[in-house]
Amino acid sequence: MEARDIIIKPVLTEKTYASIEDKRYTFVVAKKANKTEIKFAVEEIFNVKVEKVNTLNCRGKLKRMGRNEGYTPAYKKAVVKLTADSKDIEFFKSLS
């Protein structure tokens, strides 16, 4: 997998905005990607140094529309912590 295939999109919520100051960034990643692949993908795309990667699998939620019900798609989320001497990711800095 290429780096652009691993990192799908950033997660932009109030909780993730608060963690940007601690150099922690959250991304939706490919379900088959492991922590090592995520680390190399973030380093390659954003030119930063990654200290640690935490991942979690998010289940799809049960949703109803009338009498029909189904699940939203499941996805994998990664929380990436950068090293202290690493620069910030400019994409997130422009949002603050």
MIROKE-955260 format. One record per residue: x, y, z of N, C-alpha, C in turn; residue number from 1. Coordinates in steps of 0.05 Angstrom, whole numbers, plus 5000, padded with zeros to 4 digits. Example, Ala and Ser with C-alpha at 12.3 -4.5 7.8 and 13.67 -1.06 7.14 Angstrom:
REM MIROKE-955260
{nx: 5264, ny: 4886, nz: 5156, cax: 5246, cay: 4910, caz: 5156, cx: 5264, cy: 4934, cz: 5156, i: 1}
{nx: 5257, ny: 4955, nz: 5142, cax: 5273, cay: 4979, caz: 5143, cx: 5258, cy: 5001, cz: 5157, i: 2}
This chain:
REM MIROKE-955260
{nx: 5017, ny: 4976, nz: 5000, cax: 5000, cay: 5000, caz: 5000, cx: 5017, cy: 5025, cz: 5000, i: 1}
{nx: 5008, ny: 5045, nz: 4986, cax: 5022, cay: 5071, caz: 4986, cx: 5013, cy: 5087, cz: 5010, i: 2}
{nx: 5029, ny: 5108, nz: 5016, cax: 5023, cay: 5125, caz: 5039, cx: 4996, cy: 5139, cz: 5036, i: 3}
{nx: 4989, ny: 5147, nz: 5012, cax: 4964, cay: 5161, caz: 5007, cx: 4940, cy: 5142, cz: 5009, i: 4}
{nx: 4944, ny: 5116, nz: 5006, cax: 4923, cay: 5097, caz: 5009, cx: 4918, cy: 5090, cz: 5038, i: 5}
{nx: 4938, ny: 5094, nz: 5055, cax: 4936, cay: 5087, caz: 5083, cx: 4921, cy: 5109, cz: 5099, i: 6}
{nx: 4929, ny: 5134, nz: 5095, cax: 4917, cay: 5156, caz: 5109, cx: 4893, cy: 5165, cz: 5092, i: 7}
{nx: 4868, ny: 5161, nz: 5102, cax: 4844, cay: 5168, caz: 5087, cx: 4836, cy: 5197, cz: 5091, i: 8}
{nx: 4833, ny: 5205, nz: 5116, cax: 4825, cay: 5233, caz: 5122, cx: 4830, cy: 5239, cz: 5151, i: 9}
{nx: 4833, ny: 5265, nz: 5158, cax: 4837, cay: 5272, caz: 5186, cx: 4810, cy: 5272, cz: 5201, i: 10}
{nx: 4811, ny: 5268, nz: 5227, cax: 4787, cay: 5270, caz: 5243, cx: 4787, cy: 5298, cz: 5256, i: 11}
{nx: 4767, ny: 5314, nz: 5251, cax: 4766, cay: 5342, caz: 5260, cx: 4743, cy: 5345, cz: 5280, i: 12}
{nx: 4748, ny: 5342, nz: 5305, cax: 4728, cay: 5345, caz: 5326, cx: 4739, cy: 5363, cz: 5348, i: 13}
{nx: 4723, ny: 5370, nz: 5367, cax: 4732, cay: 5387, caz: 5389, cx: 4754, cy: 5373, cz: 5405, i: 14}
{nx: 4750, ny: 5348, nz: 5409, cax: 4770, cay: 5332, caz: 5424, cx: 4797, cy: 5331, cz: 5410, i: 15}
{nx: 4797, ny: 5327, nz: 5384, cax: 4822, cay: 5326, caz: 5369, cx: 4835, cy: 5353, cz: 5367, i: 16}
{nx: 4819, ny: 5375, nz: 5366, cax: 4831, cay: 5402, caz: 5365, cx: 4846, cy: 5407, cz: 5392, i: 17}
{nx: 4835, ny: 5398, nz: 5414, cax: 4848, cay: 5402, caz: 5440, cx: 4874, cy: 5387, cz: 5442, i: 18}
{nx: 4876, ny: 5364, nz: 5429, cax: 4900, cay: 5348, caz: 5430, cx: 4922, cy: 5357, cz: 5411, i: 19}
{nx: 4916, ny: 5375, nz: 5393, cax: 4936, cay: 5385, caz: 5374, cx: 4959, cy: 5399, cz: 5388, i: 20}
{nx: 4953, ny: 5413, nz: 5410, cax: 4974, cay: 5427, caz: 5426, cx: 4994, cy: 5407, cz: 5437, i: 21}
{nx: 4986, ny: 5382, nz: 5442, cax: 5005, cay: 5362, caz: 5452, cx: 5018, cy: 5346, cz: 5430, i: 22}
{nx: 5014, ny: 5356, nz: 5405, cax: 5025, cay: 5343, caz: 5381, cx: 5013, cy: 5315, cz: 5377, i: 23}
{nx: 4987, ny: 5312, nz: 5382, cax: 4973, cay: 5288, caz: 5377, cx: 4952, cy: 5293, cz: 5355, i: 24}
{nx: 4953, ny: 5278, nz: 5333, cax: 4936, cay: 5282, caz: 5310, cx: 4921, cy: 5256, cz: 5305, i: 25}
{nx: 4896, ny: 5258, nz: 5297, cax: 4878, cay: 5235, caz: 5293, cx: 4871, cy: 5233, cz: 5263, i: 26}
{nx: 4872, ny: 5209, nz: 5253, cax: 4866, cay: 5204, caz: 5225, cx: 4848, cy: 5179, cz: 5222, i: 27}
{nx: 4832, ny: 5178, nz: 5201, cax: 4818, cay: 5154, caz: 5193, cx: 4837, cy: 5140, cz: 5174, i: 28}
{nx: 4843, ny: 5115, nz: 5179, cax: 4863, cay: 5100, caz: 5163, cx: 4850, cy: 5075, cz: 5151, i: 29}
{nx: 4865, ny: 5063, nz: 5133, cax: 4856, cay: 5038, caz: 5120, cx: 4853, cy: 5016, cz: 5141, i: 30}
{nx: 4833, ny: 4999, nz: 5138, cax: 4828, cay: 4979, caz: 5159, cx: 4850, cy: 4958, cz: 5161, i: 31}
{nx: 4864, ny: 4953, nz: 5139, cax: 4885, cay: 4933, caz: 5139, cx: 4912, cy: 4944, cz: 5147, i: 32}
{nx: 4914, ny: 4969, nz: 5151, cax: 4940, cay: 4982, caz: 5157, cx: 4948, cy: 4976, cz: 5186, i: 33}
{nx: 4973, ny: 4970, nz: 5191, cax: 4983, cay: 4966, caz: 5219, cx: 4997, cy: 4991, cz: 5228, i: 34}
{nx: 5006, ny: 4991, nz: 5254, cax: 5018, cay: 5015, caz: 5266, cx: 5043, cy: 5024, cz: 5251, i: 35}
{nx: 5060, ny: 5005, nz: 5243, cax: 5084, cay: 5011, caz: 5229, cx: 5079, cy: 5025, cz: 5202, i: 36}
{nx: 5060, ny: 5014, nz: 5187, cax: 5053, cay: 5026, caz: 5161, cx: 5041, cy: 5054, cz: 5165, i: 37}
{nx: 5025, ny: 5058, nz: 5186, cax: 5014, cay: 5084, caz: 5191, cx: 5036, cy: 5104, cz: 5198, i: 38}
{nx: 5055, ny: 5096, nz: 5214, cax: 5077, cay: 5113, caz: 5222, cx: 5093, cy: 5122, cz: 5198, i: 39}
{nx: 5100, ny: 5104, nz: 5180, cax: 5116, cay: 5111, caz: 5157, cx: 5100, cy: 5128, cz: 5137, i: 40}
{nx: 5073, ny: 5124, nz: 5136, cax: 5056, cay: 5140, caz: 5118, cx: 5055, cy: 5169, cz: 5128, i: 41}
{nx: 5051, ny: 5173, nz: 5154, cax: 5049, cay: 5200, caz: 5165, cx: 5076, cy: 5214, cz: 5161, i: 42}
{nx: 5098, ny: 5200, nz: 5166, cax: 5125, cay: 5212, caz: 5163, cx: 5130, cy: 5220, cz: 5134, i: 43}
{nx: 5121, ny: 5203, nz: 5116, cax: 5126, cay: 5209, caz: 5087, cx: 5108, cy: 5232, cz: 5077, i: 44}
{nx: 5083, ny: 5232, nz: 5084, cax: 5064, cay: 5253, caz: 5074, cx: 5070, cy: 5280, cz: 5086, i: 45}
{nx: 5074, ny: 5282, nz: 5112, cax: 5076, cay: 5307, caz: 5126, cx: 5104, cy: 5316, cz: 5133, i: 46}
{nx: 5124, ny: 5299, nz: 5128, cax: 5152, cay: 5305, caz: 5135, cx: 5156, cy: 5312, cz: 5164, i: 47}
{nx: 5147, ny: 5294, nz: 5182, cax: 5149, cay: 5297, caz: 5211, cx: 5161, cy: 5271, cz: 5222, i: 48}
{nx: 5168, ny: 5272, nz: 5248, cax: 5178, cay: 5248, caz: 5262, cx: 5156, cy: 5238, cz: 5281, i: 49}
{nx: 5148, ny: 5213, nz: 5279, cax: 5127, cay: 5201, caz: 5295, cx: 5140, cy: 5186, cz: 5318, i: 50}
{nx: 5129, ny: 5192, nz: 5342, cax: 5139, cay: 5178, caz: 5366, cx: 5122, cy: 5153, cz: 5371, i: 51}
{nx: 5096, ny: 5155, nz: 5369, cax: 5078, cay: 5133, caz: 5377, cx: 5052, cy: 5134, cz: 5361, i: 52}
{nx: 5041, ny: 5110, nz: 5356, cax: 5016, cay: 5108, caz: 5342, cx: 4997, cy: 5090, cz: 5358, i: 53}
{nx: 4973, ny: 5100, nz: 5363, cax: 4952, cay: 5083, caz: 5376, cx: 4930, cy: 5080, cz: 5356, i: 54}
{nx: 4919, ny: 5056, nz: 5354, cax: 4898, cay: 5051, caz: 5335, cx: 4873, cy: 5040, cz: 5349, i: 55}
{nx: 4850, ny: 5044, nz: 5337, cax: 4826, cay: 5032, caz: 5347, cx: 4806, cy: 5027, cz: 5324, i: 56}
{nx: 4793, ny: 5005, nz: 5326, cax: 4773, cay: 4998, caz: 5306, cx: 4746, cy: 5008, cz: 5316, i: 57}
{nx: 4732, ny: 5024, nz: 5299, cax: 4706, cay: 5035, caz: 5307, cx: 4685, cy: 5020, cz: 5292, i: 58}
{nx: 4666, ny: 5008, nz: 5306, cax: 4644, cay: 4994, caz: 5294, cx: 4624, cy: 5013, cz: 5282, i: 59}
{nx: 4610, ny: 5003, nz: 5262, cax: 4588, cay: 5019, caz: 5251, cx: 4565, cy: 5020, cz: 5270, i: 60}
{nx: 4551, ny: 5043, nz: 5270, cax: 4528, cay: 5046, caz: 5288, cx: 4503, cy: 5036, cz: 5274, i: 61}
{nx: 4484, ny: 5026, nz: 5290, cax: 4458, cay: 5017, caz: 5280, cx: 4441, cy: 5042, cz: 5276, i: 62}
{nx: 4431, ny: 5046, nz: 5252, cax: 4415, cay: 5068, caz: 5245, cx: 4388, cy: 5058, cz: 5233, i: 63}
{nx: 4367, ny: 5073, nz: 5238, cax: 4341, cay: 5065, caz: 5228, cx: 4330, cy: 5088, cz: 5211, i: 64}
{nx: 4316, ny: 5080, nz: 5190, cax: 4301, cay: 5099, caz: 5174, cx: 4274, cy: 5086, cz: 5169, i: 65}
{nx: 4255, ny: 5095, nz: 5185, cax: 4228, cay: 5082, caz: 5184, cx: 4230, cy: 5055, cz: 5197, i: 66}
{nx: 4221, ny: 5035, nz: 5183, cax: 4223, cay: 5008, caz: 5194, cx: 4248, cy: 4993, cz: 5184, i: 67}
{nx: 4263, ny: 5006, nz: 5166, cax: 4288, cay: 4994, caz: 5156, cx: 4311, cy: 5001, cz: 5174, i: 68}
{nx: 4328, ny: 4982, nz: 5178, cax: 4352, cay: 4988, caz: 5195, cx: 4377, cy: 4976, cz: 5182, i: 69}
{nx: 4399, ny: 4989, nz: 5188, cax: 4425, cay: 4980, caz: 5177, cx: 4447, cy: 4993, cz: 5193, i: 70}
{nx: 4471, ny: 4986, nz: 5186, cax: 4495, cay: 4996, caz: 5200, cx: 4510, cy: 5016, cz: 5183, i: 71}
{nx: 4521, ny: 5037, nz: 5196, cax: 4539, cay: 5055, caz: 5182, cx: 4565, cy: 5040, cz: 5178, i: 72}
{nx: 4582, ny: 5048, nz: 5160, cax: 4607, cay: 5033, caz: 5155, cx: 4626, cy: 5034, cz: 5179, i: 73}
{nx: 4640, ny: 5012, nz: 5184, cax: 4660, cay: 5011, caz: 5205, cx: 4686, cy: 5023, cz: 5193, i: 74}
{nx: 4703, ny: 5033, nz: 5211, cax: 4728, cay: 5045, caz: 5202, cx: 4749, cy: 5042, cz: 5224, i: 75}
{nx: 4774, ny: 5048, nz: 5217, cax: 4796, cay: 5046, caz: 5235, cx: 4807, cy: 5074, cz: 5239, i: 76}
{nx: 4813, ny: 5081, nz: 5264, cax: 4823, cay: 5108, caz: 5271, cx: 4850, cy: 5105, cz: 5284, i: 77}
{nx: 4868, ny: 5124, nz: 5277, cax: 4895, cay: 5124, caz: 5288, cx: 4901, cy: 5151, cz: 5302, i: 78}
{nx: 4912, ny: 5150, nz: 5326, cax: 4921, cay: 5174, caz: 5340, cx: 4951, cy: 5173, cz: 5339, i: 79}
{nx: 4963, ny: 5194, nz: 5326, cax: 4992, cay: 5195, caz: 5321, cx: 5004, cy: 5217, cz: 5339, i: 80}
{nx: 5024, ny: 5209, nz: 5355, cax: 5038, cay: 5228, caz: 5372, cx: 5065, cy: 5234, cz: 5359, i: 81}
{nx: 5071, ny: 5259, nz: 5355, cax: 5097, cay: 5267, caz: 5343, cx: 5118, cy: 5271, cz: 5365, i: 82}
{nx: 5143, ny: 5269, nz: 5357, cax: 5165, cay: 5274, caz: 5377, cx: 5166, cy: 5303, cz: 5385, i: 83}
{nx: 5179, ny: 5309, nz: 5407, cax: 5180, cay: 5336, caz: 5417, cx: 5195, cy: 5355, cz: 5398, i: 84}
{nx: 5215, ny: 5345, nz: 5385, cax: 5231, cay: 5362, caz: 5367, cx: 5220, cy: 5364, cz: 5338, i: 85}
{nx: 5198, ny: 5350, nz: 5333, cax: 5187, cay: 5350, caz: 5306, cx: 5170, cy: 5375, cz: 5302, i: 86}
{nx: 5168, ny: 5383, nz: 5277, cax: 5152, cay: 5406, caz: 5270, cx: 5122, cy: 5398, cz: 5270, i: 87}
{nx: 5104, ny: 5418, nz: 5272, cax: 5076, cay: 5413, caz: 5271, cx: 5067, cy: 5407, cz: 5243, i: 88}
{nx: 5044, ny: 5394, nz: 5240, cax: 5032, cay: 5389, caz: 5214, cx: 5017, cy: 5415, cz: 5206, i: 89}
{nx: 5024, ny: 5426, nz: 5184, cax: 5014, cay: 5452, caz: 5176, cx: 4984, cy: 5452, cz: 5170, i: 90}
{nx: 4974, ny: 5429, nz: 5160, cax: 4945, cay: 5427, caz: 5154, cx: 4928, cy: 5433, cz: 5179, i: 91}
{nx: 4936, ny: 5422, nz: 5201, cax: 4921, cay: 5425, caz: 5226, cx: 4926, cy: 5453, cz: 5238, i: 92}
{nx: 4949, ny: 5464, nz: 5233, cax: 4956, cay: 5490, caz: 5245, cx: 4939, cy: 5512, cz: 5232, i: 93}
{nx: 4932, ny: 5509, nz: 5207, cax: 4916, cay: 5530, caz: 5194, cx: 4887, cy: 5529, cz: 5203, i: 94}
{nx: 4878, ny: 5507, nz: 5215, cax: 4851, cay: 5505, caz: 5225, cx: 4847, cy: 5517, cz: 5253, i: 95}
{nx: 4868, ny: 5520, nz: 5268, cax: 4866, cay: 5529, caz: 5296, cx: 4861, cy: 5559, cz: 5297, i: 96}
